[in-house]
Amino acid sequence: MPGTTRPLLAVRLIGPTDTVTTQKAYLTAYLSELFGDQAAVRASTHSARRAGEIRAYLTVAPKETHDSTDTNRDDVGDRSGR
């Protein structure tokens, strides 16, 4: 997919619900502190094949930076030269 940046880190946890839930919370907090404002940490949880187990996915991706210096939106209707 064009324009999609590759994650800095991707983690998959599979195991007993209580263990994965605890580890997901710990890792999410740790990675958020580690990367700070430089990256976004996302987590999702899904059911696993075995009863009593879940899958958790954590992704650390660089935050998008907007290089545009045009932050004044008052001139949206004024597009000279177009």
ZICORHU-V585450 format. One record per pair of residues at least 24 apart in sequence whose C-alpha atoms are under 8 Angstrom apart, sorted by the first residue. I is the first residue (numbers start at 1). J is the second residue. D is the distance in Angstrom with one decimal. If there is no record, write none. Layout:
I_J_D / I_J_D
This chain:
5_61_7.6 / 5_62_7.7 / 6_61_7.1 / 7_59_6.6 / 7_60_5.7 / 7_61_4.4 / 7_62_6.9 / 8_59_7.7 / 8_60_5.5 / 8_61_5.3 / 8_62_6.9 / 9_59_5.8 / 9_60_5.1 / 9_61_7.1 / 10_57_7.3 / 10_58_5.7 / 10_59_4.6 / 10_60_6.4 / 11_57_5.7 / 11_58_5.1 / 11_59_6.5 / 12_55_7.0 / 12_56_5.7 / 12_57_4.6 / 12_58_6.5 / 13_55_5.6 / 13_56_5.0 / 13_57_6.4 / 14_48_7.3 / 14_53_7.0 / 14_54_5.8 / 14_55_4.5 / 14_56_6.5 / 15_53_5.0 / 15_54_5.9 / 15_55_6.9 / 16_52_5.8 / 16_53_4.2 / 16_54_6.4 / 17_52_6.0 / 17_53_4.9 / 17_54_5.4 / 20_54_7.0 / 20_55_7.5 / 20_56_7.0 / 21_56_8.0 / 24_56_7.0 / 24_58_7.7 / 28_58_7.3 / 31_60_7.7 / 37_63_7.7 / 38_62_6.1 / 38_63_6.0 / 39_63_4.7
